[in-house]
């Protein structure tokens, strides 16, 4: 292996023009870490937010990206569960810097699981951050169980399209919000009902939900409280609302705590099992080369993508 690698870096905060594709030193795996040759890396809303204002990771210089799918090429001292040649995927170090938008990533071995055989590297790179977010929010935080009713906002998006599938795999009944053009896609994921949020106020047609999964800013969270049963859970995922107090929720015993996804081998293994069973599959709407990273950021900021955007590093 060469001592250098291609990586996307930035030295100042700003627009897509601050991103630079450079040659940088290849990382070395520390104790308990593996070195992964990145075949594909996912894009998430946190990437442009970190690029522009340093969300979570502070001031540059840094290399963005957290979703990784690739092949282990070196194993650090003490690692026993992974070997050179293993195909893996994961969300290392989040929300600290992982540097996934580069040819190599070194990270703790337990931040990765073996890539499901059913998925290509591009598909696997679309899974970790959004899949773990949906899993931790619905299954671990909200403790969603068979027969319960869940409302998934932005159901055609990165988190939403996996959340619908995860909720259905748990035996829940799913109501989803999406624009009319995306209804067929969302129904194909298993949603029992889909509401066109542009044409209909969801609070007028949805009621008595056990769980609401909200990834949206603004007043969507507060309005979602009104469609929950007493004692229900608003799985609140938007950082701008982390400290918001909802008087109605307090009065009705509704849990509205903000939740941030964490690296989680147990959650990854659960997702891998669901993929192996054919119950969950990520959807990738568009891929970009590493040299097209500015376009990938612009597309992420534009919004409206169905499923995920992925950066492909190895054909």
C-alpha positions as CSV (number, residue, x, y, z in Angstrom):
1,X,0.0,0.0,0.0
2,X,1.1,3.5,-0.7
3,X,1.7,5.9,2.2
4,X,-0.7,8.4,0.6
5,X,-4.4,8.4,-0.2
6,X,-6.9,10.6,-1.9
7,X,-9.1,12.5,0.6
8,X,-11.5,15.4,0.6
9,X,-10.4,18.0,3.1
10,X,-11.3,21.6,4.0
11,X,-9.3,24.2,5.9
12,X,-12.1,26.7,6.4
13,X,-15.9,26.5,6.9
14,X,-18.1,27.5,3.9
15,X,-19.9,26.4,0.8
16,X,-18.9,23.6,-1.5
17,X,-16.0,25.6,-2.9
18,X,-14.0,24.9,0.3
19,X,-13.8,21.2,-0.4
20,X,-10.5,20.0,-1.8
21,X,-9.5,16.6,-3.2
22,X,-5.9,16.2,-2.1
23,X,-3.3,13.5,-1.4
24,X,-3.0,13.0,2.4
25,X,-1.2,10.5,4.6
26,X,-2.9,7.2,4.9
27,X,-4.0,6.5,8.5
28,X,-2.5,3.7,10.6
29,X,-4.7,1.5,12.7
30,X,-4.2,1.9,16.5
31,X,-4.8,-0.7,19.1
32,X,-8.2,-2.2,18.7
33,X,-8.7,-0.6,15.3
34,X,-8.8,-1.8,11.7
35,X,-7.8,0.0,8.5
36,X,-10.6,-0.2,5.9
37,X,-10.2,0.5,2.2
38,X,-13.3,2.5,1.5
39,X,-15.3,1.3,-1.5
40,X,-18.2,3.6,-0.9
41,X,-19.2,6.3,1.5
42,X,-22.7,7.6,2.2
43,X,-23.9,11.2,2.3
44,X,-26.0,12.6,5.1
45,X,-27.5,16.0,6.0
46,X,-24.8,16.3,8.7
47,X,-22.1,16.5,6.0
48,X,-23.0,19.9,4.5
49,X,-24.0,21.1,8.0
50,X,-20.5,20.2,9.3
51,X,-18.8,21.7,6.2
52,X,-20.7,25.0,6.5
53,X,-20.8,25.6,10.2
54,X,-18.7,22.9,11.9
55,X,-21.7,21.0,13.3
56,X,-20.5,18.4,15.9
57,X,-16.8,18.4,14.8
58,X,-15.8,22.1,15.3
59,X,-13.3,24.0,13.3
60,X,-11.3,22.6,10.3
61,X,-9.1,21.2,9.0
62,X,-11.0,17.9,8.7
63,X,-12.3,15.3,6.3
64,X,-16.0,14.6,6.4
65,X,-18.1,11.5,6.0
66,X,-19.3,8.8,8.4
67,X,-21.0,6.0,6.4
68,X,-18.4,3.5,5.3
69,X,-18.4,0.2,3.3
70,X,-15.2,-1.4,2.3
71,X,-12.6,-4.1,2.9
72,X,-10.3,-4.6,5.9
73,X,-6.7,-4.2,4.7
74,X,-4.9,-4.1,8.1
75,X,-5.7,-5.1,11.6
76,X,-4.4,-3.3,14.7
77,X,-3.1,-5.1,17.8
78,X,-5.8,-6.8,19.9
79,X,-8.4,-7.1,17.2
80,X,-9.8,-10.7,17.0
81,X,-13.2,-10.4,15.4
82,X,-12.2,-9.1,12.0
83,X,-9.5,-10.2,9.6
84,X,-7.7,-8.8,6.5
85,X,-10.0,-9.3,3.5
86,X,-13.3,-9.0,5.5
87,X,-16.0,-6.9,3.8
88,X,-17.4,-4.5,6.4
89,X,-19.7,-1.5,6.9
90,X,-20.3,0.9,9.7
91,X,-20.6,4.4,11.1
92,X,-17.3,4.9,12.9
93,X,-16.7,7.5,15.6
94,X,-19.9,9.6,15.0
95,X,-20.3,12.4,15.8
96,X,-16.5,12.9,16.0
97,X,-14.5,12.9,12.8
98,X,-14.3,9.6,10.9
99,X,-13.0,10.8,7.6
100,X,-15.0,8.5,5.4
101,X,-14.7,10.7,2.3
102,X,-11.2,9.3,1.7
103,X,-9.7,6.1,0.3
104,X,-8.9,4.7,3.8
105,X,-10.4,4.9,7.2
106,X,-8.9,3.7,10.5
107,X,-11.4,3.1,13.3
108,X,-12.4,0.8,16.2
109,X,-13.1,-2.7,14.9
110,X,-16.4,-2.7,16.9
111,X,-17.7,0.2,14.9
112,X,-18.0,-2.2,12.0
113,X,-20.0,-5.3,11.1
114,X,-19.5,-7.6,8.2
115,X,-21.2,-6.3,5.1
116,X,-24.4,-8.3,4.4
117,X,-23.9,-10.4,1.3
118,X,-27.2,-9.2,-0.2
119,X,-25.8,-5.7,-0.5
120,X,-23.3,-4.1,-2.8
121,X,-20.8,-1.8,-1.2
122,X,-22.8,1.2,-2.5
123,X,-26.0,-0.1,-0.9
124,X,-24.2,-1.0,2.3
125,X,-22.7,2.5,2.5
126,X,-26.3,3.9,2.5
127,X,-27.2,2.0,5.6
128,X,-25.2,2.7,8.8
129,X,-26.1,6.3,9.9
130,X,-29.7,6.4,8.8
131,X,-30.3,2.7,9.6
132,X,-28.9,3.0,13.1
133,X,-30.8,6.2,13.7
134,X,-34.1,4.5,12.8
135,X,-33.2,1.4,14.7
136,X,-32.1,3.2,17.9
137,X,-35.0,5.6,17.8
138,X,-37.8,3.1,17.1
139,X,-36.7,-0.2,18.6
140,X,-34.4,0.9,21.5
141,X,-35.7,4.4,22.5
142,X,-39.4,4.1,21.7
143,X,-39.4,0.3,22.3
144,X,-41.8,-0.2,19.3
145,X,-43.6,-3.5,19.5
146,X,-45.9,-5.6,17.3
147,X,-49.3,-4.1,16.9
148,X,-48.4,-0.6,17.7
149,X,-49.0,2.4,15.4
150,X,-46.1,4.6,14.2
151,X,-46.1,7.8,12.1
152,X,-42.9,8.3,10.0
153,X,-42.3,11.8,8.7
154,X,-40.4,12.3,5.5
155,X,-40.8,8.6,4.8
156,X,-39.1,8.6,1.4
157,X,-35.9,10.1,2.8
158,X,-32.7,8.6,4.1
159,X,-33.9,7.8,7.6
160,X,-37.6,7.6,6.7
161,X,-37.4,4.9,4.1
162,X,-35.4,2.6,6.4
163,X,-37.6,3.5,9.4
164,X,-40.7,2.3,7.5
165,X,-39.1,-1.0,6.8
166,X,-37.8,-1.4,10.4
167,X,-41.1,-0.6,11.9
168,X,-42.9,-3.1,9.6
169,X,-40.3,-5.7,10.5
170,X,-41.3,-5.2,14.2
171,X,-45.0,-5.8,13.3
172,X,-46.1,-2.2,13.6
173,X,-48.7,-0.4,11.5
174,X,-47.1,2.5,9.7
175,X,-48.5,5.8,8.6
176,X,-46.1,7.8,6.5
177,X,-45.9,11.4,5.2
178,X,-44.5,12.0,1.8
179,X,-45.2,14.1,-1.3
180,X,-47.6,12.6,-3.8
181,X,-44.9,11.7,-6.3
182,X,-43.3,9.5,-3.7
183,X,-46.3,7.6,-2.5
184,X,-45.8,4.6,-4.7
185,X,-42.2,4.2,-3.5
186,X,-43.3,4.6,0.2
187,X,-46.1,2.1,-0.2
188,X,-43.6,-0.3,-1.7
189,X,-41.6,-0.1,1.5
190,X,-44.6,-1.5,3.4
191,X,-46.4,1.7,4.7
192,X,-50.0,1.0,5.5
193,X,-51.1,4.5,4.7
194,X,-49.4,7.5,3.1
195,X,-50.4,11.2,3.7
196,X,-49.5,13.8,1.2
197,X,-48.3,16.5,3.5
198,X,-48.6,19.2,0.8
199,X,-52.3,18.6,0.3
200,X,-53.4,17.4,3.7
201,X,-52.7,18.5,7.3
202,X,-51.6,15.2,8.9
203,X,-53.0,16.3,12.2
204,X,-56.5,16.1,10.7
205,X,-56.2,12.6,9.5
206,X,-53.9,10.9,12.0
207,X,-54.6,10.1,15.6
208,X,-53.7,7.9,18.5
209,X,-50.2,7.0,17.4
210,X,-48.0,5.1,19.8
211,X,-44.8,6.5,18.2
212,X,-43.9,9.4,15.9
213,X,-40.5,9.6,14.2
214,X,-39.7,13.2,13.4
215,X,-36.6,14.3,11.5
216,X,-38.0,17.7,10.5
217,X,-37.4,21.2,11.9
218,X,-40.0,23.8,12.6
219,X,-43.4,23.1,14.2
220,X,-43.7,19.5,12.9
221,X,-42.6,18.2,16.3
222,X,-45.2,20.2,18.3
223,X,-47.9,19.3,15.8
224,X,-46.9,15.7,16.0
225,X,-47.5,15.7,19.8
226,X,-51.2,16.2,19.1
227,X,-51.5,12.9,17.1
228,X,-49.9,10.8,19.9
229,X,-51.8,8.9,22.5
230,X,-51.2,9.8,26.2
231,X,-47.8,8.2,27.2
232,X,-46.6,7.9,23.6
233,X,-43.2,8.6,22.2
234,X,-42.1,11.4,19.9
235,X,-38.7,10.2,18.7
236,X,-37.1,13.6,18.2
237,X,-34.1,13.6,15.8
238,X,-33.7,17.2,14.8
239,X,-30.9,19.0,16.7
240,X,-32.6,22.4,16.4
241,X,-35.4,21.1,18.7
242,X,-33.1,19.4,21.2
243,X,-34.0,21.8,24.0
244,X,-37.6,22.5,23.1
245,X,-40.1,22.0,25.8
246,X,-43.6,20.8,24.8
247,X,-46.1,21.7,27.5
248,X,-48.8,19.4,26.0
249,X,-46.4,16.5,25.9
250,X,-45.5,17.1,29.6
251,X,-49.1,17.2,30.6
252,X,-49.9,14.0,28.7
253,X,-46.8,11.9,29.7
254,X,-45.4,11.9,26.2
255,X,-41.6,11.3,25.8
256,X,-40.1,14.0,23.5
257,X,-36.4,13.6,24.4
258,X,-33.9,14.4,21.6
259,X,-31.9,11.4,20.4
260,X,-28.6,11.3,18.6
261,X,-27.4,8.2,16.9
262,X,-24.3,6.4,18.3
263,X,-21.9,3.8,16.9
264,X,-23.5,0.5,17.8
265,X,-22.3,-3.0,16.8
266,X,-25.5,-4.6,18.2
267,X,-27.6,-2.3,16.1
268,X,-25.6,-3.0,13.0
269,X,-25.9,-6.7,13.6
270,X,-29.7,-6.3,13.9
271,X,-29.8,-4.4,10.6
272,X,-27.6,-7.0,9.0
273,X,-30.0,-9.7,10.1
274,X,-33.0,-7.8,8.7
275,X,-31.2,-7.4,5.4
276,X,-30.3,-11.1,5.3
277,X,-34.0,-11.9,5.9
278,X,-35.1,-9.7,3.1
279,X,-37.0,-7.3,5.3
280,X,-34.8,-4.2,4.9
281,X,-33.0,-2.8,1.9
282,X,-31.5,0.6,1.4
283,X,-32.4,2.6,-1.7
284,X,-29.7,4.6,-3.4
285,X,-31.0,7.2,-5.8
286,X,-27.7,8.6,-7.1
287,X,-23.9,8.0,-6.8
288,X,-21.0,10.4,-7.2
289,X,-17.2,10.0,-7.7
290,X,-14.9,11.3,-5.0
291,X,-13.9,14.0,-7.4
292,X,-17.6,15.0,-7.6
293,X,-17.9,15.6,-3.8
294,X,-19.0,19.2,-4.3
295,X,-21.9,18.0,-6.5
296,X,-22.8,15.4,-3.8
297,X,-22.9,18.1,-1.1
298,X,-25.0,20.4,-3.4
299,X,-27.5,17.5,-4.1
300,X,-27.7,16.8,-0.4
301,X,-28.5,20.4,0.4
302,X,-31.1,20.6,-2.3
303,X,-33.1,17.8,-0.7
304,X,-35.9,15.8,-2.2
305,X,-33.8,12.7,-2.9
306,X,-35.5,9.4,-2.6
307,X,-33.4,7.2,-0.2
308,X,-29.7,7.9,-0.1
309,X,-26.9,9.6,-2.0
310,X,-23.6,7.7,-2.0
311,X,-20.0,8.5,-3.0
312,X,-18.4,5.6,-4.9
313,X,-14.6,5.2,-4.6
314,X,-14.1,1.7,-6.1
315,X,-16.0,0.6,-9.2
